[in-house]
Amino acid sequence: MTARRRRALTLAASTYLAALVVLFGDVSLQVFNLLLVVAVAPLLWLLWAFCRWSAHQHANRYARDVEKVHGGRPVRVPERVR
């Protein structure tokens, strides 16, 4: 996921939540509940996307750290003990 897409999704989710807060007193309870139900799916998808991005970021960082430790030296194959 690109940074532009993450920012756009965050902005969209934040705008939707802000609209829900503003509309809280102006719409009936049934309409507000419907708006909350509609908000659940995109927000769960957004949460999943951020978790996936974070997992990839941590995996890449771990791979770089391993490469720093083991990348410059050849690893000897242990000799068989007789």
Kinemage of the C-alpha trace (Angstrom):
@kinemage 1
@onewidth
@group {chain A} dominant
@subgroup {mainchain}
@vectorlist {calphas} color= white
{ca met a 1} P 0.000 0.000 0.000
{ca thr a 2} L 1.443 3.315 -0.995
{ca ala a 3} L 1.712 6.267 1.342
{ca arg a 4} L -0.694 8.257 -0.833
{ca arg a 5} L -3.346 5.545 -0.558
{ca arg a 6} L -2.892 5.266 3.221
{ca arg a 7} L -3.278 9.020 3.616
{ca ala a 8} L -6.377 9.055 1.386
{ca leu a 9} L -8.000 6.197 3.307
{ca thr a 10} L -7.196 7.817 6.638
{ca leu a 11} L -8.654 11.111 5.458
{ca ala a 12} L -11.807 9.391 4.173
{ca ala a 13} L -12.330 7.466 7.413
{ca ser a 14} L -11.687 10.560 9.533
{ca thr a 15} L -14.097 12.621 7.441
{ca tyr a 16} L -16.789 9.960 7.734
{ca leu a 17} L -16.384 9.764 11.516
{ca ala a 18} L -16.461 13.562 11.784
{ca ala a 19} L -19.668 13.606 9.720
{ca leu a 20} L -21.190 11.017 12.080
{ca val a 21} L -20.314 13.154 15.094
{ca val a 22} L -21.808 16.274 13.463
{ca leu a 23} L -24.983 14.443 12.425
{ca phe a 24} L -25.510 12.836 15.845
{ca gly a 25} L -28.028 15.384 17.041
{ca asp a 26} L -29.625 16.164 13.661
{ca val a 27} L -30.793 12.746 12.454
{ca ser a 28} L -33.102 10.189 13.978
{ca leu a 29} L -31.653 7.303 15.957
{ca gln a 30} L -32.545 4.749 13.257
{ca val a 31} L -30.704 6.718 10.566
{ca phe a 32} L -27.722 7.226 12.855
{ca asn a 33} L -27.581 3.494 13.600
{ca leu a 34} L -27.686 2.797 9.870
{ca leu a 35} L -24.790 5.201 9.315
{ca leu a 36} L -22.810 3.446 12.052
{ca val a 37} L -23.434 0.046 10.473
{ca val a 38} L -22.284 1.365 7.100
{ca ala a 39} L -19.130 2.749 8.765
{ca val a 40} L -18.067 -0.606 10.231
{ca ala a 41} L -16.968 -2.378 7.026
{ca pro a 42} L -14.688 0.373 5.652
{ca leu a 43} L -13.162 1.010 9.076
{ca leu a 44} L -12.430 -2.691 9.584
{ca trp a 45} L -10.839 -2.822 6.131
{ca leu a 46} L -8.779 0.245 6.977
{ca leu a 47} L -7.639 -1.342 10.239
{ca trp a 48} L -6.676 -4.543 8.375
{ca ala a 49} L -4.714 -2.523 5.797
{ca phe a 50} L -2.755 -0.665 8.474
{ca cys a 51} L -1.997 -3.906 10.347
{ca arg a 52} L -0.788 -5.564 7.144
{ca trp a 53} L 1.373 -2.543 6.277
{ca ser a 54} L 2.850 -2.526 9.777
{ca ala a 55} L 3.622 -6.248 9.629
{ca his a 56} L 5.424 -5.802 6.304
{ca gln a 57} L 7.362 -2.842 7.682
{ca his a 58} L 8.523 -4.825 10.719
{ca ala a 59} L 9.412 -7.849 8.598
{ca asn a 60} L 11.520 -5.691 6.280
{ca arg a 61} L 13.271 -4.064 9.233
{ca tyr a 62} L 14.015 -7.496 10.739
{ca ala a 63} L 15.364 -8.740 7.397
{ca arg a 64} L 17.662 -5.675 7.163
{ca asp a 65} L 18.938 -6.309 10.698
{ca val a 66} L 19.650 -9.950 9.920
{ca glu a 67} L 21.433 -8.931 6.728
{ca lys a 68} L 23.595 -6.469 8.703
{ca val a 69} L 24.633 -9.193 11.125
{ca his a 70} L 25.139 -12.061 8.694
{ca gly a 71} L 25.513 -10.353 5.326
{ca gly a 72} L 29.204 -9.428 5.327
{ca arg a 73} L 30.693 -12.712 6.501
{ca pro a 74} L 30.433 -16.123 4.957
{ca val a 75} L 28.920 -18.679 7.288
{ca arg a 76} L 31.045 -21.796 7.758
{ca val a 77} L 29.340 -25.119 7.505
{ca pro a 78} L 30.022 -27.012 10.735
{ca glu a 79} L 32.289 -30.018 10.362
{ca arg a 80} L 30.997 -33.395 11.311
{ca val a 81} L 32.043 -34.545 14.713
{ca arg a 82} L 33.419 -38.107 14.642
